Amino acid sequence: MSHFIKEVIPLSDYVKKLSDTELANIVSDYYAAYRWELTDAHKTLYNSVRKEWVARHDKKPMPKLMTNFDMILQKTDNFLPTYDL
C-alpha cells in the first residue's frame, strides 16, 4: 500500500508551495462549511494557511472568493425574470 504515497511533507512546507489563490480558496471553503462539518484537520490547515498569508503579505487582508454555492445563487438575481403584478 505504500506505493500510493508519493511524498510525505510537513504541512507548513505544503502550504508554502500553494499560490495566493489556492490559499484564499482554502479559507473561503473553511468559512463556507458548517461548524459541525469542520474537523481538527480543517482547523489545522486553516491556521497554517493564515500564518503563511501573514508571512507573505503582512497585514494585507485575504481576498474573499465566492464558493460554488454562492456562484449558483447570486445575491443580485441578474438573470431572474421580473414580473409586474
Secondary structure, 3 states (H helix, E strand, C coil): CHHHCCCCCCHHHHHHCCCHHHHHHHHHHHHHCCHHHCCHHHHHHHHHHHHHHHHHHCCCCCCCCCCHHHHHCCCCCCCCCCCCC
